[in-house]
Amino acid sequence: MPDDMSASPERRRERRGSFHVRTSVAGKRAPPSPVLVYCISAIALLASIGRTLAPKEELCLGSFWCISLTPVSCKPQGIKYELHTLPVDAKAVTDGDTITVYVNMANHPESGNVPQEVQKAVIERTKAWVAKNCQRANALQKIILDAGYRQVPNMRGEHVLAKKYQIRLRGIDAPESLMPYGKEAKEELVRLVQGKSLKISIYDSDRYGRLVGDVDCNGVSVQEHMLKKGLAWHYTAYDRRMELSKWESQARASRTGLWASPDPEKPWEWRKKKRIGTM
């Protein structure tokens, strides 16, 4: 017979009482550590802000805890970098698909690559202007211009160093200036971008040294605008994007711009004739 059964009823009740006390105490969980609570809260915080975090490299929680973070890039595939230009001058528009722009070097991805002779010329030119030595200032300005830079006033009237770039609008080809609608294409591009700062997504450069990119003018796609106005072709030899074909087709269907002609000459064919001397 088991020991428990041979014990007196009082003894058995005492043992059962001790068992219930032990199990009830064992069933109670210890409160979570404050450190664990803090870590879980921190992880939740990071997860909630990770998708919208501004492009900072470090997030600090408290006085001593800083975490390095890599922001998620939302740029389309293929973009090398972005340029934010100074306001565009009307003379900067060469034709319906090429613009010359200046970019403030303070906001430039290559700001650390300004040649030393240009940096020195900028400093010396500022001193020359303070001393009212116009001849010296003009000579230094030529050094700056010859290197592809210029000093231009910003919104506060301060002269800042800017670099010149020629931009080829990616994926479109506008009529040459001597072609039908060449003048209209240039005038429309001037009307759109004159006096405005542009955001340019750079993808590549062409054989002429121009940067090839998508141009945004105050939220308006310049390529889309020119195609819908019927003042450019979708340049399918270099760009197969379906949206460009769609915008060109809309202009064709409504016989807008150059599509008023039944069979307008393509600019790449016009250039080829000019090269081989059959025009």
Secondary structure as UniProt FT lines:
FT   HELIX           3..6
FT   HELIX           9..27
FT   HELIX           34..49
FT   TURN            50..52
FT   STRAND          58..61
FT   TURN            62..64
FT   STRAND          65..68
FT   TURN            77..78
FT   STRAND          81..85
FT   HELIX           90..92
FT   STRAND          93..95
FT   TURN            96..97
FT   STRAND          98..104
FT   HELIX           105..107
FT   TURN            109..110
FT   HELIX           111..113
FT   HELIX           116..130
FT   TURN            131..132
FT   HELIX           134..146
FT   TURN            147..148
FT   STRAND          149..153
FT   TURN            155..156
FT   STRAND          159..169
FT   TURN            170..171
FT   STRAND          172..173
FT   TURN            177..178
FT   TURN            180..181
FT   HELIX           182..193
FT   STRAND          198..205
FT   TURN            207..208
FT   STRAND          211..217
FT   TURN            218..219
FT   STRAND          220..221
FT   HELIX           222..228
FT   TURN            229..230
FT   STRAND          233..234
FT   TURN            236..238
FT   HELIX           242..253
FT   TURN            254..255
FT   HELIX           257..260
FT   HELIX           267..276
//
